[in-house]
Amino acid sequence: MFLVVWCKELPQGASDHFEAFDTYIDALERYQELCAMDDTFTCSIAQPIVSTDYDCAPVQSIFTEGKE
């Protein structure tokens, strides 16, 4: 699961958006489309760590070390 998160610069102010993708390739394609648009202010690809809505990849040890 990958999220593409972006902010559009609009005349009335900024507008936040996101889309969910099953594969990194699909997320990367959308990311590249958005980055090519003049009104895209910021754009990121992210993975949920913990979520009630999305399947999450296993938590890496950096987040669990010392939590036995």
C-alpha positions, 0 to 999 in steps of 0.5 A, spaced: 500 500 500 502 506 497 499 513 498 501 519 494 499 525 498 500 532 494 498 540 495 495 544 490 496 551 490 490 555 488 487 562 487 483 561 494 489 557 497 492 551 498 488 544 497 490 537 500 489 531 496 491 523 497 490 517 493 491 510 495 495 505 490 496 497 491 503 498 487 509 502 488 509 503 480 502 505 480 504 510 485 510 513 482 506 514 475 501 518 479 507 522 483 510 523 476 504 526 473 502 531 479 510 533 479 509 535 472 503 540 473 504 547 475 499 548 480 502 542 484 506 545 490 508 539 494 508 531 493 510 525 496 509 517 496 508 514 503 506 508 506 502 507 512 505 505 518 499 504 522 492 504 519 485 503 520 483 504 513 489 500 509 493 494 510 500 496 512 507 493 511 510 489 517 513 495 522 521 495 521 525 494 527 527 501 528 520 502 530 520 496 535 527 496 538 527 496 545 519 495 546 519 487 548 
